[in-house]
Amino acid sequence: MTLLDADLQDINASLVRMLSQVREACDLARQALIANDLGAARTCIENDHRIDEAQAELELRILTVIARRQPAARDLRFLGAAYQSLADIERAGDYAEHVARAAVALAERPPLKKYLDMQRILEVLGAMIDTSMKAVAEADLDAARRAHAMDREIDDLYEQIQRELLTYMIEDPETIGRATQLLAVARYLERLGDHLENVDEHIMFWLTGERP
């Protein structure tokens, strides 16, 4: 194995670990929101700095490998795709933290409704991250495409949540405060999915040399 190969394997594994950290953040955010688990919310908020640190470390490592090893073709595409993915992965983690913070605020009052659609979004996000990790770890183009396609369900659920909450606010002005908070949570989840979708597009570029 060449030094470049060893570096590429290490970066690949680190990228998967960073996605795994976001997966954990999503799980904690889900517990905070759906199960009213304030301990999970605190852990999610406290752990966010680890994702930020992983991003900074990986950015430096990737740039160092490019400068020292001068990779070409597919290897260079991988490093470029990994570098571009880092900001999206970090932002996905931020949105999970936003959901956890919102869950703390929402816990102060009785729930406006059951969060079934949001729970489903969080389930899809978990599957999306798992499939994206497989795509990175195994250079699996089909997995990247499957993960990318999952964002459509998230968008559909987000629109459904918007319509439902707007109906609540129109029919009962006293729900406006809580409904507005829930609209923000739904938006955080939708944006989280968008950033994961971007990651899958970077993976597809690495594996095909073409932008989807």
Backbone torsions as a table, in degrees:
resi	resn	phi	psi	omega
1	MET	NA	131.6	178.9
2	THR	-77.4	165.9	176.3
3	LEU	-61.2	-37.4	178.4
4	LEU	-63.5	-44.1	179.3
5	ASP	-59.9	-41.8	179.5
6	ALA	-64.3	-41.6	178.2
7	ASP	-63.2	-43.2	-178.9
8	LEU	-63.2	-42.1	178.5
9	GLN	-62.9	-40.6	-178.8
10	ASP	-66.5	-42.6	179.3
11	ILE	-66.5	-40.6	177.9
12	ASN	-58.4	-47.3	-179.3
13	ALA	-64.5	-37.5	179.6
14	SER	-68.2	-36.4	177.9
15	LEU	-64.9	-41.6	177.1
16	VAL	-63.6	-40.6	178.8
17	ARG	-63.3	-38.7	179.6
18	MET	-66.1	-40.7	174.6
19	LEU	-62.5	-37.2	178.2
20	SER	-64.4	-35.6	176.5
21	GLN	-63.9	-39.2	177.2
22	VAL	-67.8	-37.1	176.6
23	ARG	-59.2	-45.1	178.8
24	GLU	-63.6	-40.6	178.8
25	ALA	-61.7	-39.7	177.7
26	CYS	-65.6	-40.2	178.2
27	ASP	-62.8	-42.4	178.9
28	LEU	-66.7	-40.7	178.1
29	ALA	-63.4	-38.4	178.2
30	ARG	-63.6	-45.6	178.5
31	GLN	-61.1	-40.1	-179.5
32	ALA	-64.5	-44.2	-175.2
33	LEU	-79.0	-50.3	-171.8
34	ILE	-80.0	-40.8	-175.9
35	ALA	-100.1	3.9	179.7
36	ASN	56.2	40.1	-176.0
37	ASP	-95.0	97.3	-176.6
38	LEU	-71.3	-26.1	174.8
39	GLY	-64.3	-41.9	176.8
40	ALA	-63.8	-38.8	178.4
41	ALA	-61.5	-46.0	180.0
42	ARG	-61.7	-42.2	179.6
43	THR	-63.4	-42.5	178.6
44	CYS	-59.8	-45.8	-179.1
45	ILE	-65.1	-43.6	-177.7
46	GLU	-68.2	-30.3	-175.7
47	ASN	-83.1	-9.4	-173.3
48	ASP	-60.7	-32.3	-178.0
49	HIS	-63.1	-25.9	-180.0
50	ARG	-66.2	-37.2	177.2
51	ILE	-67.5	-40.6	177.6
52	ASP	-60.7	-43.2	-179.7
53	GLU	-66.1	-39.5	178.6
54	ALA	-63.1	-39.5	178.4
55	GLN	-61.4	-49.4	-178.3
56	ALA	-61.1	-42.1	-178.9
57	GLU	-65.6	-43.4	-178.2
58	LEU	-70.0	-36.7	176.8
59	GLU	-57.9	-47.2	-179.8
60	LEU	-64.2	-42.6	-178.2
61	ARG	-63.1	-43.7	-179.2
62	ILE	-64.1	-45.3	179.9
63	LEU	-63.3	-37.0	178.7
64	THR	-65.5	-42.4	179.4
65	VAL	-64.8	-41.8	178.7
66	ILE	-61.3	-42.9	-178.0
67	ALA	-69.2	-40.0	-173.6
68	ARG	-85.3	-38.6	-172.1
69	ARG	-98.4	-17.8	-179.7
70	GLN	48.9	60.0	-179.1
71	PRO	-68.6	161.6	180.0
72	ALA	-134.6	167.4	172.7
73	ALA	51.3	-127.6	-173.3
74	ARG	-62.1	-36.8	179.1
75	ASP	-62.5	-41.8	178.8
76	LEU	-67.9	-37.4	176.8
77	ARG	-62.4	-39.6	178.4
78	PHE	-61.8	-47.3	-178.1
79	LEU	-63.9	-39.9	178.0
80	GLY	-65.5	-43.1	179.4
81	ALA	-65.0	-41.6	178.8
82	ALA	-62.9	-43.8	-179.7
83	TYR	-61.9	-44.2	179.8
84	GLN	-67.2	-31.0	-178.7
85	SER	-70.0	-26.6	-172.1
86	LEU	-59.5	-44.3	-179.1
87	ALA	-64.6	-38.3	179.0
88	ASP	-67.2	-40.5	179.3
89	ILE	-65.2	-42.4	179.3
90	GLU	-62.6	-41.2	179.3
91	ARG	-67.5	-35.9	175.7
92	ALA	-59.6	-42.2	176.6
93	GLY	-63.1	-38.4	177.5
94	ASP	-60.7	-42.0	-178.7
95	TYR	-68.0	-34.0	174.1
96	ALA	-62.6	-40.6	177.0
97	GLU	-63.4	-41.4	178.5
98	HIS	-59.0	-41.0	178.9
99	VAL	-62.9	-42.4	179.7
100	ALA	-63.0	-42.1	178.4
101	ARG	-64.4	-41.3	178.4
102	ALA	-64.7	-36.0	179.5
103	ALA	-62.2	-36.7	177.5
104	VAL	-62.4	-45.0	179.7
105	ALA	-66.5	-41.2	-178.9
106	LEU	-66.4	-28.7	-177.5
107	ALA	-67.8	-13.4	-178.2
108	GLU	-74.5	-15.9	-179.1
109	ARG	-133.0	160.5	177.6
110	PRO	-59.2	145.1	-178.7
111	PRO	-64.2	142.2	178.7
112	LEU	-69.6	-34.5	-176.6
113	LYS	-161.1	170.1	171.1
114	LYS	-73.2	140.4	-174.0
115	TYR	-92.5	49.7	-173.9
116	LEU	-65.8	-43.9	-179.2
117	ASP	-67.0	-39.4	178.8
118	MET	-68.5	-36.3	175.4
119	GLN	-61.2	-41.1	178.5
120	ARG	-64.5	-41.7	177.1
121	ILE	-58.7	-44.6	-179.6
122	LEU	-64.4	-34.4	175.3
123	GLU	-65.1	-43.5	179.2
124	VAL	-64.8	-41.3	178.4
125	LEU	-60.3	-40.8	177.4
126	GLY	-61.6	-44.5	178.4
127	ALA	-65.7	-36.6	-180.0
128	MET	-63.5	-43.6	179.1
129	ILE	-67.4	-44.3	178.9
130	ASP	-57.3	-43.6	-178.5
131	THR	-70.5	-35.6	176.7
132	SER	-66.0	-39.1	177.0
133	MET	-61.6	-40.4	177.0
134	LYS	-62.6	-41.6	-179.6
135	ALA	-60.6	-42.6	179.6
136	VAL	-70.4	-51.3	-173.5
137	ALA	-63.2	-35.6	-174.3
138	GLU	-110.2	7.9	-175.7
139	ALA	49.2	50.0	-171.2
140	ASP	-102.0	102.0	-177.6
141	LEU	-64.4	-40.5	-179.7
142	ASP	-62.3	-39.7	178.2
143	ALA	-64.0	-41.1	178.4
144	ALA	-61.5	-41.2	179.4
145	ARG	-67.6	-39.4	178.3
146	ARG	-63.9	-44.5	179.3
147	ALA	-62.2	-43.2	-179.7
148	HIS	-58.6	-41.0	-176.8
149	ALA	-70.1	-22.2	-178.4
150	MET	-64.5	-23.1	-177.4
151	ASP	-64.5	-23.6	-180.0
152	ARG	-62.3	-41.3	178.8
153	GLU	-64.4	-38.1	178.4
154	ILE	-62.0	-44.4	178.6
155	ASP	-61.1	-41.7	179.8
156	ASP	-64.3	-43.1	179.2
157	LEU	-65.7	-38.6	178.7
158	TYR	-60.6	-44.7	178.9
159	GLU	-64.2	-38.4	178.9
160	GLN	-64.5	-42.4	178.4
161	ILE	-63.7	-43.2	178.3
162	GLN	-56.6	-48.9	-178.5
163	ARG	-61.0	-43.3	-177.5
164	GLU	-65.5	-43.7	-177.8
165	LEU	-69.9	-35.9	175.5
166	LEU	-62.8	-36.7	176.6
167	THR	-63.4	-42.6	176.3
168	TYR	-56.7	-47.0	-175.7
169	MET	-66.7	-37.0	179.6
170	ILE	-68.3	-41.9	-175.3
171	GLU	-78.5	-27.7	-178.2
172	ASP	-145.6	98.9	-178.0
173	PRO	-57.2	-22.6	179.5
174	GLU	-67.9	-14.8	180.0
175	THR	-89.2	-4.1	-171.0
176	ILE	-57.8	-43.1	-177.7
177	GLY	-60.6	-51.8	-178.9
178	ARG	-68.2	-38.5	179.8
179	ALA	-63.8	-37.5	178.2
180	THR	-64.7	-41.0	176.6
181	GLN	-62.0	-41.4	-179.9
182	LEU	-68.8	-35.0	175.1
183	LEU	-61.3	-39.5	177.9
184	ALA	-63.9	-43.0	178.9
185	VAL	-61.3	-45.1	178.9
186	ALA	-60.1	-39.3	178.2
187	ARG	-65.5	-41.1	177.3
188	TYR	-58.4	-44.8	-178.2
189	LEU	-66.1	-39.2	179.2
190	GLU	-64.9	-41.6	179.8
191	ARG	-69.1	-36.1	176.3
192	LEU	-57.9	-45.2	177.4
193	GLY	-62.0	-38.0	178.5
194	ASP	-61.8	-40.9	-180.0
195	HIS	-68.3	-37.2	175.3
196	LEU	-66.0	-37.6	176.0
197	GLU	-59.8	-41.1	177.2
198	ASN	-61.0	-41.5	178.5
199	VAL	-58.8	-44.1	-179.5
200	ASP	-64.7	-34.0	176.6
201	GLU	-66.9	-38.5	176.3
202	HIS	-64.3	-39.8	178.5
203	ILE	-63.4	-43.7	179.6
204	MET	-62.3	-37.1	177.0
205	PHE	-64.7	-43.3	177.3
206	TRP	-56.3	-43.8	-172.1
207	LEU	-83.9	-21.8	-176.5
208	THR	-117.8	-21.2	-174.7
209	GLY	79.0	7.4	179.8
210	GLU	-128.1	145.3	176.2
211	ARG	-81.3	133.4	-180.0
212	PRO	-69.9	NA	NA
